[in-house]
């Protein structure tokens, strides 16, 4: 038997023999099974009755068959096309996650600092940074344990019932709400630039606003929303980060100039009377969890089997994604803190919810910020829309047996973009729209970012979880509920 196995091994093609073992092999379902190894291993307890040479031959056969399994089985991977996909690089993943987290939220951070005070605002922002990272890491652990890469998939495996439908609905409501908000921001930023660089009269502001929304959505936002993967958006996401960096530099420059500062005013460390008004902005500043499972699937294409995280490749993939999460979240934190600090130090208690409104049209630096924030919003829109597109596919089309092809992807992207544009055009301008956006974040985003990742983890078998992480999950649930209720109450009081 040993001579036969040696002969078979020698006849394998040289190209196949030179291939390295597939580290993800142990996590996949194979049609080729090494039953012979198991059967021979079951004979080893009888080794006392066997001669030494025959026992050595059995062990050598076992090693030979294992060697063959490691190399041959990688060619027969249960027809899993995604395993052969090229992984997304860590740098690209960091860029995509950074852009998803920040979006156009950087312009609202200084106003939140004004509401909470310097120490209060930075403290809440840092707390939300920590619990947001915990939520991201939990989603990666869940993907490794369950083999799923969506909120609905986690719900099917861990909660049962109709919870998968509920999760799809809240993700869809939140992402579509954010996309509608971005369409309105298209109009806000672009119409301001139109009036600043043209002779159009202000009496046509409403018409110009709607035209800007329509043009930006149909010509830029919608085509980008039809790209099938997040990785396809990495280049435009880099442009968005350039816009954020320019905004940061502009705020620091206006502070250094000193011509906008009012002497005699100081920054307050803590504002007890308006502290809670910062929650709707700061508590949701580090969100973006709705794209985390899909992004992890592109960073580690082999994920997709239960307990894949226990394999060596699973451990490596988790470390890569953990680095992505830490880098992107920390970049977002430092950007938020720097812009908030310098803008608040410049305008003090006059800092508005959108800090660019503190300057008039003649301010070149702030005009540049509005131009770059238009780019940021146009880039953030397809990142959020991709999550809405995946969700509507899972909720409606996948149960009907439809497969996600490029044609289906384009049809969904176009339909949802037209829907968001129609709703944005029909909505009244003013505080009513802004209030509805805050409610959307307070009700849906807190569940997506904080509550359900922790609930899912607590539903895993105790043997597969860490006691310390389980305690952190209960804290995450409590903080998610608190921030959600506090944001709703504060918004309702402001009317």
JOMOFEN-V876785 format. One record per pair of residues at least 6 apart in sequence whose C-alpha atoms are under 8 Angstrom apart, sorted by sequence separation. I is the first residue (numbers start at 1). GAP is how many residues later the second one is. D is the distance in whole Angstrom. If there is no record, write none. Layout:
I;GAP;D, I;GAP;D
//
This chain:
115;6;8, 142;6;8, 143;6;6, 148;6;6, 194;6;8, 195;6;7, 227;6;8, 254;6;7, 255;6;8, 297;6;6, 308;6;6, 309;6;6, 352;6;7, 361;6;7, 397;6;8, 427;6;7, 113;7;8, 114;7;8, 156;7;7, 195;7;7, 344;7;6, 351;7;7, 359;7;7, 47;8;7, 113;8;5, 146;8;7, 155;8;6, 156;8;6, 343;8;7, 350;8;8, 457;8;8, 112;9;7, 113;9;8, 155;9;5, 224;9;8, 309;9;7, 154;10;8, 356;10;6, 44;11;8, 143;11;8, 146;11;7, 152;11;7, 153;11;7, 303;11;8, 347;11;8, 393;11;8, 142;12;7, 152;12;4, 155;12;7, 343;12;7, 458;12;6, 151;13;7, 152;13;7, 356;13;8, 457;13;8, 191;14;7, 356;14;7, 152;15;6, 458;15;7, 151;16;6, 152;16;6, 457;16;8, 151;17;7, 191;17;6, 300;17;6, 40;18;7, 191;18;5, 299;18;8, 455;18;7, 190;19;8, 393;19;8, 454;19;5, 389;20;7, 392;20;8, 454;20;7, 41;21;8, 187;21;8, 188;21;7, 191;21;6, 40;22;7, 187;22;5, 190;22;6, 299;22;7, 454;22;7, 455;22;8, 187;23;6, 389;23;6, 454;23;6, 37;24;8, 187;24;8, 389;24;6, 37;25;5, 187;25;5, 296;25;7, 451;25;7, 452;25;8, 186;26;7, 187;26;5, 450;26;6, 451;26;5, 186;27;5, 386;27;8, 389;27;8, 450;27;6, 37;28;7, 185;28;8, 385;28;7, 37;29;8, 184;29;6, 450;29;8, 451;29;6, 183;30;6, 186;30;7, 450;30;5, 451;30;7, 34;31;7, 186;31;8, 385;31;8, 34;32;8, 447;33;7, 183;34;7, 446;34;5, 34;35;7, 446;35;7, 446;37;7, 446;38;6, 32;41;7, 442;41;7, 443;41;6, 442;42;5, 30;43;7, 286;43;7, 442;43;7, 32;44;8, 25;45;7, 31;45;7, 442;45;6, 443;45;8, 30;46;7, 31;46;8, 286;46;7, 442;46;6, 30;47;6, 31;47;7, 286;47;8, 22;48;6, 25;48;8, 29;48;7, 30;48;6, 439;48;8, 21;49;5, 22;49;7, 25;49;7, 28;49;7, 29;49;6, 438;49;8, 439;49;6, 21;50;6, 28;50;8, 438;50;8, 20;51;7, 19;52;7, 22;52;6, 439;52;8, 438;53;7, 17;54;7, 2;55;6, 9;55;8, 16;55;7, 2;56;8, 5;56;7, 16;56;8, 435;56;7, 2;58;7, 6;58;8, 2;59;6, 5;59;7, 9;59;8, 1;60;8, 435;60;8, 230;65;7, 231;67;7, 230;68;8, 267;77;7, 267;78;6, 266;79;8, 267;81;6, 266;82;7, 267;82;8, 265;83;7, 261;84;8, 262;84;8, 261;85;5, 262;85;7, 260;86;7, 261;86;6, 248;87;7, 252;87;8, 255;87;6, 260;87;7, 251;88;6, 255;88;7, 258;88;8, 248;90;7, 252;90;6, 255;90;7, 248;91;6, 251;91;6, 252;91;8, 255;91;5, 247;92;8, 251;92;6, 254;92;8, 291;92;8, 291;93;8, 291;96;6, 290;97;7, 254;111;8, 250;115;6, 250;116;7, 171;119;7, 250;119;7, 247;122;5, 246;123;7, 247;125;7, 243;126;8, 246;126;7, 247;126;8, 244;128;7, 243;129;5, 244;129;7, 243;130;6, 240;132;8, 243;132;7, 244;132;7, 243;133;6, 96;134;7, 96;135;8, 240;135;6, 241;135;7, 239;136;7, 240;136;4, 96;137;8, 239;137;8, 240;137;8, 93;138;8, 96;138;6, 99;138;6, 106;138;8, 92;139;7, 95;139;7, 151;139;8, 240;139;6, 239;140;8, 240;140;8, 93;141;8, 96;141;6, 99;141;7, 92;142;6, 95;142;6, 96;142;8, 99;142;6, 151;142;8, 237;142;6, 88;143;7, 95;143;6, 98;143;8, 150;143;6, 236;143;6, 237;143;7, 149;144;5, 150;144;7, 149;145;6, 95;146;7, 149;147;8, 149;148;7, 118;149;7, 120;149;7, 121;149;8, 117;150;7, 118;150;6, 119;150;5, 120;150;5, 143;150;7, 233;150;8, 117;151;5, 118;151;5, 119;151;6, 120;151;7, 117;152;5, 118;152;6, 140;152;8, 117;153;4, 136;153;6, 139;153;7, 140;153;7, 230;153;7, 116;154;6, 117;154;5, 128;154;7, 132;154;6, 135;154;7, 139;154;6, 116;155;5, 120;155;7, 128;155;6, 132;155;7, 149;155;8, 115;156;7, 116;156;7, 128;156;8, 136;156;7, 140;156;7, 147;156;6, 148;156;6, 225;156;8, 230;156;8, 121;157;7, 125;157;6, 128;157;8, 129;157;6, 147;157;4, 148;157;8, 221;157;6, 225;157;4, 229;157;8, 284;157;7, 116;158;6, 117;158;7, 124;158;7, 125;158;7, 128;158;7, 146;158;8, 147;158;4, 220;158;7, 221;158;8, 224;158;6, 225;158;7, 228;158;8, 280;158;6, 284;158;8, 287;158;7, 290;158;7, 115;159;5, 116;159;4, 124;159;7, 144;159;7, 146;159;7, 147;159;5, 289;159;7, 290;159;8, 115;160;6, 116;160;7, 125;160;8, 143;160;7, 144;160;8, 146;160;5, 147;160;7, 221;160;6, 222;160;7, 225;160;6, 289;160;6, 115;161;8, 116;161;7, 121;161;8, 143;161;8, 144;161;8, 145;161;5, 146;161;6, 147;161;7, 221;161;6, 225;161;6, 280;161;8, 284;161;7, 288;161;7, 115;162;6, 116;162;6, 144;162;7, 145;162;4, 216;162;8, 280;162;7, 284;162;7, 287;162;6, 115;163;6, 144;163;6, 145;163;7, 144;164;5, 145;164;6, 112;165;7, 113;165;7, 144;165;4, 196;165;6, 112;166;5, 144;166;8, 112;167;8, 141;168;8, 112;169;6, 112;170;7, 144;170;7, 109;172;7, 108;173;7, 109;173;7, 193;174;8, 141;177;8, 193;177;8, 140;178;7, 193;178;7, 228;178;7, 105;180;7, 140;181;8, 189;181;6, 190;181;8, 228;181;6, 189;182;7, 227;182;8, 102;183;7, 226;183;6, 227;183;8, 101;184;7, 102;184;7, 189;184;7, 190;184;7, 226;184;5, 101;185;6, 137;185;7, 189;185;6, 225;185;8, 226;185;8, 101;186;5, 226;186;8, 100;187;8, 101;187;5, 226;187;5, 100;188;5, 137;188;8, 186;188;6, 225;188;5, 226;188;7, 136;189;7, 185;189;8, 225;189;8, 97;191;7, 100;191;8, 186;191;7, 222;191;7, 223;191;8, 133;192;7, 185;192;7, 186;192;7, 222;192;6, 225;192;8, 133;193;7, 97;195;8, 182;195;6, 222;195;6, 133;196;7, 182;196;8, 221;196;8, 182;199;6, 218;199;8, 129;200;7, 217;200;7, 218;200;8, 283;200;6, 129;201;8, 93;202;7, 179;202;6, 280;203;8, 129;204;7, 217;204;7, 279;204;7, 179;205;7, 93;206;7, 178;206;7, 179;206;7, 126;207;7, 214;207;7, 279;207;7, 280;207;5, 125;208;8, 176;208;8, 213;208;7, 279;208;6, 90;209;7, 175;209;6, 176;209;7, 88;210;5, 89;210;7, 175;210;7, 276;210;7, 277;210;8, 87;211;6, 88;211;5, 276;211;8, 280;211;8, 87;212;5, 88;212;8, 125;212;8, 175;212;7, 176;212;6, 213;212;8, 87;213;6, 175;213;6, 277;213;6, 87;214;6, 276;214;7, 277;214;8, 86;215;7, 122;215;7, 172;215;8, 210;215;6, 85;216;6, 171;216;8, 172;216;5, 84;217;7, 171;217;7, 83;218;5, 84;218;8, 82;219;6, 83;219;5, 172;219;6, 82;220;7, 83;220;8, 171;220;7, 172;220;7, 118;223;7, 168;223;6, 168;224;8, 168;226;8, 97;227;8, 109;227;6, 113;227;6, 168;227;6, 97;228;8, 101;228;8, 113;228;8, 106;229;8, 110;229;7, 111;229;8, 90;230;7, 94;230;5, 98;230;5, 102;230;6, 106;230;6, 109;230;7, 110;230;4, 114;230;6, 165;230;7, 90;231;8, 93;231;6, 94;231;7, 97;231;6, 98;231;7, 101;231;7, 109;231;5, 110;231;7, 113;231;7, 90;233;8, 91;233;8, 94;233;7, 95;233;7, 98;233;7, 106;233;7, 110;233;6, 111;233;8, 90;234;6, 94;234;5, 98;234;6, 110;234;6, 114;234;7, 114;235;6, 114;237;6, 183;237;7, 183;238;7, 111;240;6, 180;240;5, 184;240;6, 110;241;7, 111;241;5, 112;241;7, 179;241;7, 180;241;7, 183;241;7, 110;242;8, 111;242;4, 110;243;7, 111;243;7, 180;243;7, 181;243;8, 109;244;8, 110;244;8, 111;244;7, 176;244;7, 180;244;6, 108;245;5, 110;245;7, 107;246;7, 108;246;5, 107;247;5, 108;247;7, 107;248;6, 107;249;7, 181;256;7, 178;259;7, 177;260;7, 177;263;7, 174;266;6, 173;267;8, 174;267;7, 104;269;7, 174;270;6, 173;271;8, 174;271;7, 104;272;6, 103;273;6, 104;273;6, 171;273;7, 103;274;6, 170;274;6, 104;276;8, 28;277;7, 103;277;5, 171;277;7, 24;278;7, 27;278;6, 170;278;8, 27;279;8, 27;280;7, 99;280;8, 100;280;6, 27;281;5, 99;281;6, 100;283;6, 24;284;8, 27;284;7, 100;284;7, 26;285;7, 24;287;7, 23;288;7, 24;288;7, 23;289;6, 24;289;5, 23;290;5, 24;290;7, 159;297;8, 158;298;6, 159;300;7, 155;301;7, 158;301;6, 154;302;7, 158;302;7, 136;313;8, 135;314;6, 139;314;6, 142;314;7, 135;315;6, 138;315;6, 142;315;7, 138;316;7, 132;317;7, 132;318;7, 135;318;6, 131;319;7, 135;319;7, 138;319;7, 131;345;6
//
